[in-house]
Amino acid sequence: MLQTIAPSIESEILVGRGEILAGETRICEARYAIYAEKTVMEQSGAGETDRVMESRRVLGRVTATPEDLSACLCVPARLTLRLQDGRRLDFDLEDSSGRIFDGWGPY
């Protein structure tokens, strides 16, 4: 029988100035305000290997010039935000308002 151990939730609010990248190519500088949450749930059972399920949620917005945000929307791959502290956050931009609708990180 599997037993679920209470989930562990880590969250972080990220605010600052960073760079939006396509791969390693810099597209623009941007301000950001982001909420990042990681939930880890462990399951274990008699004689079974522990299983760990992890989910991440990233919500927020980047602010840059309209021209820079339009350039970001033309990138066919996921974008990366290099945060002020040097970490990175991969994300998809929803529209020219700068809203992030899917992300992974920070790492």
C-alpha positions as CSV (number, residue, x, y, z in Angstrom):
1,M,0.0,0.0,0.0
2,L,1.3,3.4,-1.0
3,Q,1.6,6.1,1.7
4,T,1.7,9.7,0.6
5,I,3.9,11.9,2.8
6,A,2.7,15.5,3.2
7,P,3.9,17.7,0.3
8,S,6.8,20.1,0.7
9,I,6.1,23.5,-0.8
10,E,8.8,26.1,-1.5
11,S,7.9,29.5,-2.9
12,E,9.9,32.6,-3.9
13,I,9.0,36.1,-5.1
14,L,11.5,37.4,-7.6
15,V,11.7,41.1,-8.4
16,G,14.5,42.9,-10.3
17,R,16.1,43.6,-13.6
18,G,17.5,40.9,-15.9
19,E,18.0,39.9,-19.5
20,I,15.7,37.9,-21.8
21,L,17.7,35.4,-23.8
22,A,16.8,33.1,-26.8
23,G,19.3,30.3,-26.2
24,E,22.4,32.3,-25.3
25,T,21.5,35.3,-27.5
26,R,20.5,38.4,-25.6
27,I,17.2,39.9,-26.9
28,C,16.7,42.7,-24.4
29,E,16.9,43.9,-20.8
30,A,13.7,43.6,-18.8
31,R,12.2,44.2,-15.3
32,Y,10.5,41.3,-13.8
33,A,8.0,40.4,-11.0
34,I,7.6,36.7,-10.7
35,Y,6.1,34.2,-8.2
36,A,7.8,30.7,-8.4
37,E,6.5,27.7,-6.5
38,K,7.8,24.1,-6.3
39,T,5.8,21.3,-4.7
40,V,7.4,18.0,-4.0
41,M,5.2,15.0,-3.0
42,E,6.8,11.7,-1.9
43,Q,5.1,8.3,-1.9
44,S,6.4,5.2,-0.3
45,G,5.1,1.7,0.2
46,A,6.1,-1.6,1.8
47,G,9.0,-3.0,-0.2
48,E,8.6,-0.4,-3.0
49,T,11.0,2.3,-4.0
50,D,10.1,5.8,-3.0
51,R,8.5,7.8,-5.7
52,V,8.9,11.6,-5.9
53,M,6.5,13.8,-7.9
54,E,7.5,17.4,-8.4
55,S,5.5,20.2,-9.9
56,R,6.4,23.8,-10.5
57,R,4.4,26.9,-11.1
58,V,5.6,30.2,-12.3
59,L,3.4,33.3,-12.6
60,G,4.5,36.8,-13.4
61,R,5.3,39.5,-15.8
62,V,8.3,41.0,-17.6
63,T,8.4,44.6,-18.6
64,A,10.3,45.9,-21.6
65,T,9.7,48.1,-24.6
66,P,6.9,47.1,-26.9
67,E,9.4,46.5,-29.7
68,D,11.5,44.2,-27.4
69,L,8.4,42.2,-26.3
70,S,7.3,41.8,-29.9
71,A,10.8,40.4,-30.7
72,C,10.4,38.0,-27.8
73,L,7.1,36.7,-29.2
74,C,8.8,35.9,-32.6
75,V,11.2,33.4,-30.9
76,P,9.9,29.9,-31.7
77,A,11.5,28.4,-28.6
78,R,11.2,28.9,-24.9
79,L,12.8,32.0,-23.6
80,T,15.2,32.3,-20.7
81,L,15.3,35.2,-18.2
82,R,18.7,35.7,-16.6
83,L,17.8,37.0,-13.1
84,Q,19.6,39.8,-11.3
85,D,21.3,37.2,-9.0
86,G,22.6,35.2,-11.9
87,R,20.1,32.3,-11.8
88,R,17.9,31.6,-14.9
89,L,14.2,31.0,-15.4
90,D,12.9,29.4,-18.6
91,F,9.5,30.7,-19.7
92,D,6.9,31.2,-22.4
93,L,5.5,34.7,-23.0
94,E,1.7,34.9,-23.4
95,D,1.4,38.1,-25.3
96,S,2.9,41.6,-25.8
97,S,1.7,42.6,-22.3
98,G,4.7,40.7,-20.9
99,R,2.7,38.1,-19.0
100,I,4.4,34.7,-18.4
101,F,2.1,31.8,-18.7
102,D,4.5,28.9,-18.2
103,G,7.9,28.7,-16.7
104,W,10.5,26.5,-15.2
105,G,13.0,27.6,-12.5
106,P,14.7,29.4,-11.1
107,Y,17.9,27.3,-11.4
